[in-house]
């Protein structure tokens, strides 16, 4: 396995472990779902998923950039 793929796989594995552990997001969604506010709980779930995806992509991009996909000034090669 190439070092880049190993870095990405490690980052995604760690991120997945953190995401599935219960925390404040889990408490929020559970509270909304139990209170009967299902549409609000679904909306909050999608919002948290989108935010987590953006955060994960922003975290991984510098690792890709170090190998030439994106240079240090943010320009594509």
C-alpha positions as a Python dict, from the first residue, in 0.01 Angstrom:
ca = {
    (1, 'X'): (0, 0, 0),
    (2, 'X'): (135, 341, -91),
    (3, 'X'): (212, 589, 190),
    (4, 'X'): (-60, 825, 64),
    (5, 'X'): (-328, 557, 77),
    (6, 'X'): (-207, 444, 418),
    (7, 'X'): (-233, 801, 547),
    (8, 'X'): (-583, 843, 407),
    (9, 'X'): (-698, 503, 534),
    (10, 'X'): (-562, 577, 881),
    (11, 'X'): (-727, 919, 890),
    (12, 'X'): (-1062, 780, 775),
    (13, 'X'): (-1041, 495, 1025),
    (14, 'X'): (-971, 728, 1315),
    (15, 'X'): (-1239, 968, 1202),
    (16, 'X'): (-1495, 688, 1172),
    (17, 'X'): (-1412, 567, 1523),
    (18, 'X'): (-1468, 916, 1663),
    (19, 'X'): (-1789, 972, 1468),
    (20, 'X'): (-1958, 654, 1589),
    (21, 'X'): (-1878, 717, 1955),
    (22, 'X'): (-2168, 877, 2142),
    (23, 'X'): (-2129, 1243, 2225),
    (24, 'X'): (-2320, 1570, 2219),
    (25, 'X'): (-2448, 1510, 1864),
    (26, 'X'): (-2589, 1173, 1970),
    (27, 'X'): (-2757, 1336, 2270),
    (28, 'X'): (-2911, 1607, 2051),
    (29, 'X'): (-3052, 1365, 1794),
    (30, 'X'): (-3179, 1129, 2064),
    (31, 'X'): (-3351, 1411, 2251),
    (32, 'X'): (-3519, 1538, 1934),
    (33, 'X'): (-3628, 1190, 1828),
    (34, 'X'): (-3767, 1097, 2171),
    (35, 'X'): (-3956, 1425, 2201),
    (36, 'X'): (-4148, 1343, 1884),
    (37, 'X'): (-3989, 1610, 1666),
    (38, 'X'): (-3901, 1362, 1394),
    (39, 'X'): (-3865, 1612, 1104),
    (40, 'X'): (-3638, 1826, 1320),
    (41, 'X'): (-3433, 1520, 1421),
    (42, 'X'): (-3393, 1417, 1056),
    (43, 'X'): (-3289, 1771, 961),
    (44, 'X'): (-3039, 1786, 1245),
    (45, 'X'): (-2900, 1447, 1141),
    (46, 'X'): (-2844, 1562, 782),
    (47, 'X'): (-2691, 1888, 902),
    (48, 'X'): (-2447, 1707, 1131),
    (49, 'X'): (-2361, 1458, 855),
    (50, 'X'): (-2288, 1739, 606),
    (51, 'X'): (-2076, 1925, 862),
    (52, 'X'): (-1881, 1608, 947),
    (53, 'X'): (-1820, 1538, 578),
    (54, 'X'): (-1691, 1891, 515),
    (55, 'X'): (-1465, 1865, 818),
    (56, 'X'): (-1327, 1527, 707),
    (57, 'X'): (-1255, 1648, 354),
    (58, 'X'): (-1086, 1962, 485),
    (59, 'X'): (-875, 1746, 716),
    (60, 'X'): (-765, 1505, 441),
    (61, 'X'): (-691, 1761, 166),
    (62, 'X'): (-358, 1875, 315),
    (63, 'X'): (-238, 1513, 313),
    (64, 'X'): (-323, 1492, -56),
    (65, 'X'): (-162, 1829, -121),
    (66, 'X'): (171, 1717, 16),
    (67, 'X'): (203, 1474, -273),
    (68, 'X'): (131, 1723, -549),
    (69, 'X'): (-245, 1723, -602),
    (70, 'X'): (-271, 2070, -453),
    (71, 'X'): (31, 2290, -400),
    (72, 'X'): (90, 2484, -78),
    (73, 'X'): (-85, 2794, -215),
    (74, 'X'): (-404, 2601, -283),
    (75, 'X'): (-364, 2588, -661),
    (76, 'X'): (-428, 2267, -853),
    (77, 'X'): (-139, 2129, -1053),
}
